[in-house]
Amino acid sequence: MTKIAERITRIEITALWGSHKHIVWELRPDVNVLSGRNGEGKSTILNRLVQQLRMAPASGEILSQAKMGVKIDFAPADATAIHYDIIRSFDRQLIQGDRLLQITDGAVVTELDWQLYLVQRRYLDFQVNVGNRMIELLTSGATDARERATEAAMLKNRFLDLVDELFSETGKHIDRSSNELSFFQYGERLSPYKLSSGEKQMLLILLTVLTEDRQPYVLFMDEPEASLHFEWQKRLITMVHELNPNAQIILTTHSPALIMDGWEDAVTEVSEITL
């Protein structure tokens, strides 16, 4: 029987920069920010951690023993699988093949576009699941069914409100009459692939978190501040935590803005965990 881990409690990486160096990192259940100078190994640590999870026999399964010098402890300790997402900030051009062109009509041209394309499929599934949950509640006969159904829809509405607020400075807002993501800017319709890199990145992060439907899981982000202006950086962790307070966030950064909204105590320096 599959038992899903709620979070990662500890990671140990041996031989990260040679046989005489290794990493031991005790993780918080909510937010973990790995900081350090460029070249100090932040992204390397995150990549080794994600590679270990991806080496499992099936997506989300937990390896029973350390691989490639990486050992991960979970809570609960007897969990057999973990749910996670990884968001990377680079936005390089894709090398498009015929199949990709057929699917997207050429709209997807960068890594961010492709990640957005994939998460939009999840967004449609999320809406179906919420709709089914509301129907089940309204037909259950429970005295508080209407209130509970309204609560089920609130998460999507909060996501829409956040995006509209963030994009308001450039006159953009989401078309709330469409199940697929679409925007208006001064009366002109825009696809999400026409947004700026920073807007795409923020949309990708918030949409990824939304579609997890407040379930416990781990969100990895590698330098998510890239392309985000200062005010968005400051609010990022708090917005993610609002959409899913059950998510364990593990991210790398060299931007002090990311922790300015009360997350200073969540910072770990690479030098502090290197033995």
Summary of the structure (lengths in Angstrom):
residues: 275
radius of gyration: 19.9
end to end distance: 37.3
largest distance: 64.5
contacts: 808
relative contact order: 0.18
helix: 42%
strand: 23%
